[in-house]
């Protein structure tokens, strides 16, 4: 999300809104893995997870963050007021 081609203030507000909707563990995982020096084994250990569980949590958190961002962006653009199947009609 940090590379979205929108003004910085809007991007920062979107990132903040997305983070607020994630669980604390999802937030912690995404924030920990933003560090380019982060290692899976270290993050997993800090969260009390196996490395495989940490990777699974990361994928889940990343997917949820994307879904939330798309939903919030659509709402901001006024697109979310229509039912999902109305676009196909």
Beta strands, then each sheet from edge to edge (+ up, - down):
end
